[in-house]
Amino acid sequence: MIRGAGILLPISSLPSSYGIGTLGREAYAFVDLLVDIKQKYWQILPIGPTIYGDSPYQTISAFAGNHYLIDLDLLVEDKLLESEEIREYNWGTEYSRVDYEAIFENRNKILYKAFERFDINDDDYREFDNSNSWWLETYSVFVTLKQVNDYKPWTKWNEDIKYFDEAVLEEQKKKYFSQINFAKFCQYEFWKQWKNLKEYANSRGIKIICDIPYYVALDSCDVWCNPNRFRIDDDGKVKYVSAALPDKYSSKGQIWGMPLYNWDVHEEEEFNWWKARVKWATEKVDIIKFNHFSGIIKDYAVLEGTIDFKKTKWFKGPGRKFVNAINEVRGKTPIIADTYCGKTLIPGVNKLLKKSGWLGTKVLMFAFDGDTSNEYLPHNYDNTDIVVYAGTHDNDTLVGFFREKTEFELAYLYEYLNISDRKQIPEGIIRAAYQSIGVVAIIQMQDILGLGNEARMNSPSTVGYNWRWRLNSDRLSEDRRSWIRNLAATYRR
């Protein structure tokens, strides 16, 4: 990777007139902004289809794209929709927040209008369908069955479709031919729009970084099709679910609630499902960010249905064999490993990272606890193969995080950053990230704008208000743009 800087902004957080950020005009405008302020990287969050809770880290498919992000104006340009039709629907009343309820109610309705005018015999569509049939067939049947079953999880479907096999697949394809083709159409439009956006970004010198979520949802196509790859019983029930110990991300710990992997089966299959995920990602993005790297060594879990962190268990991960399998298929695509707190909680994480050839991560927000040996302080970095974050989507914003700190708690930070005022902290930390030896510095858009916790993206282990923040009237002033350009030039970013 080339030394540079970038901005973390999910696609969903872009402005738009239709309730959620999309792959359309505003995405191209954001690429132009990145070029203007001398950035080299755009980091987004996962782009898979989401379920209850709207988390991009809890997807119903490891391969599909989120049809919420399809740009409707581009469908107008393709003469599949009319602008007046789009405006007939409610897309939410808050321009600075995603209204997922409105999107859920109306996105499929307007996309189905476009599908009714689409020629499924189109050569490009047929090519997409044929070349992606290895995942598209099962995904399209799965989402169709969810719709006709009132979006109930597959574990509560009737017995005749609850247990997947090829006979079930073929029967449902005949029974719901039109609905299944609609699901395929949505994937065709998503990946067509994505391809065009990525090509534009690359043509302007911008590389796209995207997460691969470590887990998938229990209520996902991947688990329905291959339950043996996960620690679940014959009825689709789980005993232990994914979780995280209390740490600086979340003082009370986190319960993610997703099924754990049956690594014995993955190893027997030579990690083919994982290889397919990574190979697919290398074709869609420029740099992969591997979420929850420490899980490769050990998975932490809690008993399903409890919030008692005393009822926990560790499960051994696949370790070096897994990393070697991934490296077989990633080619020249760089991988960023989310190693946050790995050294502290799980011995061996840093050792595995060095052997992997992947890049590590540092989060500056948690560097200033007064301990001069803190591993996140820039003077303690021992190599350049790291990506330095001011903060992440799972944290307070910089303004929010330091707002409640006492002057005594901030004394070391003031000295380290050579500042004297609380208001100077966000700029001081951003400058420290740019100054560092880390090959890439990534800053959240909210922190560049100096926003408080009203703009926080996610509060782990909570449901209802996450993943909603959107860039609206909070645009970068020319003074702010000039400041970022200067940082990039000064520190060879």
MOTA-V388450 format. One line per field, one symbol per residue. ss: DSSP state (H for helix, E for strand, - for the rest). A space follows every 50 residues. Layout:
BEGIN
ss = ???
END
This chain:
BEGIN
ss = ---EEEEE--HHH-----------HHHHHHHHHHHH----EEEE-----E --------E-------HHH--HHHHHH-----HHHHH---------E--H HHHHHHHHHHHHHHHH------HHHHHHHHH-HHHHHHHHHHHHHHHH-- ---HHH--HHHH---HHHHHHHHHH-HHHHHHHHHHHHHHHHHHHHHHHH HHH---EEEEEE--------HHHHH-HHHE---------EEEEE------ ---EEEEEE-E-HHHHHH---HHHHHHHHHHHHH--EEEE--HHHH-EEE EEE--------EEEEE---HHHHHHHHHH----EEEE----HHHH---HH HHHHHH--EEEEEHHH-----------HHH-----EEEE--------HHH HHH---HHHHHHHHHHH----HHHHHHHHHHHHHH----EEEEEHHHH-- --HHH-------------E--------HHHHHHHHHHHHH---
END
